[in-house]
Each structure stands twice: as structure tokens, then as C-alpha cells.
Amino acid sequence: DAVIPLTAYITSSATDVTCLGGTNMPCSQLATVKVKIVPPVLALTNDANPKEVAPGEQSTFTITVTNQSGSPIIDGTLTTTAPTTLTMGAWSCSNPTKGAWSCSNPTKGATCPVMPTGGMLDLKSLTLPVGGSLTLSASGTLASTMKNGESVTLTAQLNTGAKDATCAGTTSQLPCVQPTTVTVKVVPPVLFLDNVVNKSSAAPGERVTFTVTASNLSGSAITDGHLVMNLPA
């Protein structure tokens, strides 16, 4: 906290003039304003959609940071961590490509930072005025080798050096930490096989055409399919 003083003066060259109360010229009055620094209250959310994917597929992660009340911050840091089974796209703040991190919806004077070129988030010097927020999102690809029921967790962490800053929610201590988890769900494939001949009957030596169609109608992709045809001896 600090005190800002402001002193007002009035004077006159008139003979024997005095200030109210009998004091000599100049008349003066001091007014002070006490500056009270209210610590910032930060909020962090972290979500993924969808929360269940097949091996090798993507989920979109969305992180929102907000300075809910108190004082502005200019030294905010935001980092993410995840296992190597989650691969994030390149980072961008404008014209994001598929899989790239993007920064959007800056509110009340908050500004998007310069985004890294790849990997996890490691942002420094975030500026968040009171009521300001930033939303960051990206698609992450789960490893194709993951098994049914396995999961990956992307953990976001928000921090600041502002004195007495706190986190909104159940825990007030910094840093703010929010994990979100995506689980691998293997849906069994549904295969379809069709075998059609262009003629139901043919003369000896006459040519016929067989058309075989194999399809994966739904579920997970297959990489070990085996198609065989048997003809009589």
C-alpha cells in the first residue's frame, strides 16, 4: 500500500490578509489518497473434447486463463505437461492450422502472447488486466500403439509473481493446476464382405467376372486384414 499526497495553496498580496483560523499566508490544505493493492485472483480451466478416442486419433484441448479480480498481472506464466504418448501440433496465434495451438478471445485488454513453434506450452510474461482472459486451444494426437483403456493427461499450470495472488476454486494457493484426461477407447471394427458374380450360369469355357468388396463399416481401423479366395480344384 502507498499514500499519495496533494497539497493546495492560496495566497494574496492584500494587506493584513490571513487564512481562516488566523494563520499567515499562504493558506494550505493537504489531502491524501491511500492506494490499496488488492492481490489478483486467477482462474484456470482445462478441457478436452472428445474425452474418448481411438488409438492414433485426435482430441482438442482448450485452456482458459482469467484474472477474476484484484490487480493486473504482467508476469503470468502458463505451462503444460503430458506424456510422450500425446503429440501436440505446432503453435500459432493467427491462422492456426489443424492441430496447431491458437490463442483467441482476449478480453478486457488481455493480449495473446507469441506462441511457441511446437511441443508443450511454456508461456511467460502473460498480461492479464482485471477481468481479462485468454483462451488457448490445440489438437493433440494419441499414439497409435496405445491400448484400450489407456489414457493421457495434459496438465496446465498458471502462475504469477504478484504478491499474495491466489487461485479461484477449492485451492487458493499458487500455482493454479488443472489436468484433463483423454482415454483410449477401442471400438471393435464391423467388417462387411460382398462377393458377386456377373452371371449365375455360364457355358463351359465362358468367362465370368467376380467382384469382391471388403469394407470396414464402423469402429476402429484394422491393419492386419487378410482376404483370401478359394476355388475348387
Salt bridges, closest charged atoms under 4 A:
ASP47 OD1 - LYS51 NZ 2.73
GLU52 OE1 - LYS185 NZ 3.77
ASP122 OD1 - LYS124 NZ 3.05
GLU206 OE2 - LYS199 NZ 2.23
